[in-house]
Amino acid sequence: MTLSYDEAGDGPAVLLLHAGVCDRRMWDAQFTALAAAGHRVVRPDLRGFGESPVAEEPYTNSGDVLALMDHLGIERAALVGASFGGRVALFTALRAPERLTALAVLNAPLPDQGGCASPELAEFDRRENELFEVDDLEAAAALNVETWVGPEGGETVRAAVHAMQLHAFEVQTAAEQAVEKEGARYVLSATEADGPHDLAGIGVPLLVVSGAHDLSDFRLGAAHLAGAVPGARHVELPWAGHLPSMERPEEATALLAAFLAEAAGAAGTAGAAGAAGTA
């Protein structure tokens, strides 16, 4: 399998998909707690992050998620995605809704989101691009920490995010330079299906989480997603920035665990009702 991953526990499957400023280590607290709560928990590194290599052929992240599920013999799973990982989870839900049991996204950009960035996000992109142009990856990683870690993220969290983001920048930059200088076959970005996408077609329980201290792009996107999907639940955490699972891991874990238990209970009730109806 192309993706590096960790797996623990038994029970209903849950895949944890990391943010673009992190890798699978961002889920340390949730990985352990959800496994202890009776889930089979899988957390992969997406391509070019953590221990997963950059791709050498065209790919989609949603296709990688489904291939990992196939590799592990997981027919259906709940997906939990943060930021970029939430967007991957949404694409997976749109591509193969029959493979999901539930979906939780934390501060995720929408599949069709782009082009109309807030002034704050546009300024972040400008500053980051300037640092990439002078190959100052250390400063670029620091800028991401400054932008994406909320006020509840202490120095340990900030150092962890910096290390994960810097590693991803180093891996991806090395691949980009190899393409330019040596003609290497690396593919540096995924291609997902073009929109527009029917968000209302997401037919599984959906939890949409946003942070009150996050950029407006993601708060507004969360409200739009929750409004577009019948039955979706939207929770805005008043203390959170962009990475609530790291900023207050115990509270984020409790929220996710409760949602997954509720979704599993609803599925069980529906299954029982269906069985009674056909008997």
Solvent accessible surface area in square Angstrom, and as a share of the most:
residue,aa,sasa,rsa
1,M,94,0.42
2,T,57,0.33
3,L,4,0.02
4,S,30,0.20
5,Y,67,0.26
6,D,39,0.20
7,E,75,0.33
8,A,33,0.25
9,G,36,0.34
10,D,122,0.63
11,G,46,0.44
12,P,82,0.52
13,A,12,0.10
14,V,1,0.01
15,L,0,0.00
16,L,0,0.00
17,L,0,0.00
18,H,0,0.00
19,A,1,0.00
20,G,21,0.20
21,V,14,0.08
22,C,0,0.00
23,D,1,0.01
24,R,28,0.10
25,R,120,0.44
26,M,6,0.03
27,W,0,0.00
28,D,79,0.41
29,A,43,0.33
30,Q,0,0.00
31,F,25,0.10
32,T,92,0.53
33,A,38,0.30
34,L,1,0.00
35,A,20,0.16
36,A,92,0.72
37,A,68,0.53
38,G,36,0.34
39,H,19,0.08
40,R,56,0.21
41,V,0,0.00
42,V,0,0.00
43,R,27,0.10
44,P,0,0.00
45,D,1,0.01
46,L,1,0.00
47,R,44,0.16
48,G,3,0.02
49,F,22,0.09
50,G,13,0.12
51,E,121,0.54
52,S,3,0.02
53,P,77,0.49
54,V,17,0.10
55,A,3,0.02
56,E,96,0.43
57,E,90,0.40
58,P,112,0.71
59,Y,31,0.12
60,T,34,0.20
61,N,10,0.05
62,S,0,0.00
63,G,17,0.16
64,D,9,0.05
65,V,0,0.00
66,L,20,0.10
67,A,44,0.34
68,L,0,0.00
69,M,1,0.00
70,D,90,0.47
71,H,104,0.46
72,L,25,0.13
73,G,65,0.62
74,I,8,0.04
75,E,134,0.60
76,R,113,0.41
77,A,0,0.00
78,A,5,0.04
79,L,1,0.00
80,V,0,0.00
81,G,0,0.00
82,A,2,0.01
83,S,12,0.08
84,F,60,0.25
85,G,0,0.00
86,G,0,0.00
87,R,72,0.26
88,V,4,0.03
89,A,0,0.00
90,L,0,0.00
91,F,13,0.06
92,T,0,0.00
93,A,2,0.02
94,L,44,0.22
95,R,134,0.49
96,A,8,0.07
97,P,58,0.37
98,E,114,0.51
99,R,41,0.15
100,L,1,0.00
101,T,47,0.27
102,A,2,0.01
103,L,0,0.00
104,A,0,0.00
105,V,1,0.01
106,L,3,0.01
107,N,1,0.01
108,A,7,0.05
109,P,29,0.18
110,L,17,0.08
111,P,8,0.05
112,D,81,0.42
113,Q,60,0.27
114,G,59,0.57
115,G,84,0.81
116,C,130,0.78
117,A,48,0.37
118,S,16,0.10
119,P,109,0.69
120,E,100,0.45
121,L,29,0.14
122,A,49,0.38
123,E,72,0.32
124,F,17,0.07
125,D,58,0.30
126,R,116,0.42
127,R,94,0.34
128,E,25,0.11
129,N,79,0.41
130,E,86,0.38
131,L,40,0.20
132,F,74,0.31
133,E,142,0.63
134,V,107,0.61
135,D,83,0.43
136,D,57,0.29
137,L,26,0.13
138,E,98,0.44
139,A,33,0.26
140,A,0,0.00
141,A,0,0.00
142,A,47,0.37
143,L,7,0.03
144,N,4,0.02
145,V,8,0.04
146,E,101,0.45
147,T,37,0.21
148,W,17,0.06
149,V,11,0.06
150,G,8,0.08
151,P,91,0.57
152,E,72,0.32
153,G,7,0.07
154,G,42,0.40
155,E,135,0.61
156,T,115,0.67
157,V,25,0.15
158,R,80,0.29
159,A,64,0.50
160,A,38,0.29
161,V,0,0.00
162,H,38,0.17
163,A,53,0.41
164,M,6,0.03
165,Q,6,0.03
166,L,32,0.16
167,H,69,0.31
168,A,1,0.01
169,F,19,0.08
170,E,85,0.38
171,V,43,0.25
172,Q,57,0.25
173,T,28,0.16
174,A,61,0.47
175,A,5,0.04
176,E,80,0.36
177,Q,68,0.30
178,A,18,0.14
179,V,51,0.29
180,E,124,0.56
181,K,161,0.68
182,E,138,0.62
183,G,56,0.54
184,A,31,0.24
185,R,159,0.58
186,Y,77,0.29
187,V,38,0.22
188,L,80,0.40
189,S,79,0.51
190,A,32,0.24
191,T,103,0.60
192,E,34,0.15
193,A,73,0.56
194,D,136,0.70
195,G,39,0.38
196,P,132,0.83
197,H,36,0.16
198,D,99,0.51
199,L,18,0.09
200,A,55,0.43
201,G,44,0.42
202,I,6,0.03
203,G,71,0.68
204,V,22,0.13
205,P,54,0.34
206,L,5,0.03
207,L,0,0.00
208,V,3,0.02
209,V,1,0.00
210,S,0,0.00
211,G,0,0.00
212,A,40,0.31
213,H,106,0.47
214,D,8,0.04
215,L,32,0.16
216,S,34,0.22
217,D,15,0.08
218,F,16,0.07
219,R,79,0.29
220,L,126,0.63
221,G,6,0.05
222,A,4,0.03
223,A,52,0.41
224,H,108,0.48
225,L,2,0.01
226,A,18,0.14
227,G,71,0.68
228,A,32,0.25
229,V,4,0.02
230,P,107,0.67
231,G,83,0.79
232,A,23,0.18
233,R,110,0.40
234,H,68,0.31
235,V,30,0.17
236,E,77,0.35
237,L,20,0.10
238,P,99,0.62
239,W,26,0.09
240,A,0,0.00
241,G,1,0.01
242,H,6,0.03
243,L,1,0.00
244,P,1,0.01
245,S,2,0.01
246,M,23,0.10
247,E,10,0.04
248,R,75,0.27
249,P,36,0.23
250,E,131,0.59
251,E,85,0.38
252,A,2,0.02
253,T,15,0.09
254,A,63,0.49
255,L,30,0.15
256,L,1,0.00
257,A,30,0.23
258,A,59,0.46
259,F,11,0.04
260,L,7,0.03
261,A,65,0.50
262,E,117,0.52
263,A,8,0.06
264,A,50,0.39
265,G,41,0.39
266,A,53,0.41
267,A,58,0.45
268,G,46,0.45
269,T,96,0.56
270,A,67,0.52
271,G,46,0.44
272,A,66,0.51
273,A,65,0.50
274,G,41,0.39
275,A,63,0.49
276,A,76,0.59
277,G,64,0.62
278,T,121,0.70
279,A,124,0.96
